[in-house]
Amino acid sequence: MSSERSFGRVVVEFRNRRGMTRSQLAERAELSYPYVSQIETGLRKPSRKAAAKLAEALGVSAFDLEAAIPRDDSDDDQNRRASAAADTLISGEPMVLAAMVSPALERTSGSWRPSSREDLVAQIVDLLEEVDVQERLDVLADVQKLAMRRLIDRGGAS
């Protein structure tokens, strides 16, 4: 099953559980009906912004819902993780889905952290792509200021 179909399967399942039609979901998520239809049938992969809107409309954690979308469709391991996350989300099993999002995350001292500097940078860039292009440099400056402030507050320890 393709990753898009796994994600679409989750959207359909939760839409049905909420008793919503596809039109109602599209309206609540502020997405077009054709786009929602293509997501549900596996013809399109949603953007992070669209996935977040769908999650809100469905009453599902955006983080958990995004776990059903692999970062790289050509990576079989990531596709398996996305499919497993979709199965877990649909079944309602109590399980932390963060580990399924990407092999880039590892469990460290009770929290999930990127497993390498490259993975951290990739995740930050993914998040920055959600910000308006005109604001990205300001956001980066704010991140740098906050990181420096925390470093100073902790006495230079990380």
LOLOKOL-269678 format. One line per field, with one value per residue (C-alpha): residue number from 1; y, z, x. Coordinates in steps of 0.25 Angstrom, whole numbers. Layout:
i = NUM;...
py = Y;...
pz = Z;...
px = X;...
end
This chain:
i = 1;2;3;4;5;6;7;8;9;10;11;12;13;14;15;16;17;18;19;20;21;22;23;24;25;26;27;28;29;30;31;32;33;34;35;36;37;38;39;40;41;42;43;44;45;46;47;48;49;50;51;52;53;54;55;56;57;58;59;60;61;62;63;64;65;66;67;68;69;70;71;72;73;74;75;76;77;78;79;80;81;82;83;84;85;86;87;88;89;90;91;92;93;94;95;96;97;98;99;100;101;102;103;104;105;106;107;108;109;110;111;112;113;114;115;116;117;118;119;120;121;122;123;124;125;126;127;128;129;130;131;132;133;134;135;136;137;138;139;140;141;142;143;144;145;146;147;148;149;150;151;152;153;154;155;156;157;158
py = 0;13;24;33;22;19;34;35;22;29;42;34;26;38;45;34;33;47;45;55;55;59;72;75;71;80;92;90;88;100;92;89;77;72;73;65;55;53;52;41;33;33;42;53;55;66;78;79;91;83;71;80;86;72;68;80;77;62;65;57;61;67;60;47;49;54;41;34;42;38;49;41;33;25;20;6;7;21;15;4;13;22;10;5;19;19;5;9;22;15;4;15;7;15;17;28;30;40;28;25;39;37;29;42;42;34;32;40;42;41;50;49;56;56;45;54;69;67;62;73;83;76;77;91;94;86;95;108;104;106;121;132;134;149;145;133;141;148;134;129;142;139;125;129;139;129;118;128;133;118;115;127;124;110;115;110;96;89
pz = 0;-4;7;1;2;17;20;12;19;33;28;23;36;45;36;36;51;52;43;33;18;10;7;22;24;13;18;33;28;19;7;-6;-8;-20;-11;0;-10;-16;-2;3;-10;-9;-22;-14;-2;7;11;25;26;20;29;41;36;34;48;54;46;50;65;63;68;56;61;61;47;41;46;34;24;21;18;6;-2;-8;5;8;23;24;16;26;38;32;29;43;49;41;46;60;59;53;64;75;82;93;87;85;70;70;67;54;48;44;46;49;63;75;89;99;113;112;100;85;79;65;63;56;53;39;43;53;41;32;42;45;30;28;39;33;20;27;30;20;11;16;30;30;33;45;50;49;57;67;69;70;81;89;87;92;104;108;107;116;126;127;129;116;119;108
px = 0;6;8;-2;-12;-9;-10;-23;-29;-26;-34;-46;-46;-46;-56;-66;-64;-68;-80;-75;-76;-64;-70;-72;-57;-53;-61;-56;-42;-43;-38;-44;-53;-44;-31;-38;-43;-29;-23;-33;-32;-17;-14;-8;1;-3;6;9;0;-12;-9;-10;-23;-29;-24;-31;-44;-44;-40;-27;-13;-6;7;0;-6;7;13;5;13;27;37;43;33;44;49;43;46;39;27;26;27;16;7;9;6;-7;-10;-7;-15;-27;-27;-26;-15;-8;6;15;15;27;37;29;30;44;57;63;57;62;58;67;65;50;48;50;62;67;78;88;91;87;73;71;74;65;54;56;56;43;37;42;35;22;25;23;35;36;37;47;59;52;48;62;67;57;61;76;72;64;75;85;77;74;89;93;82;87;101;106;102;94
end
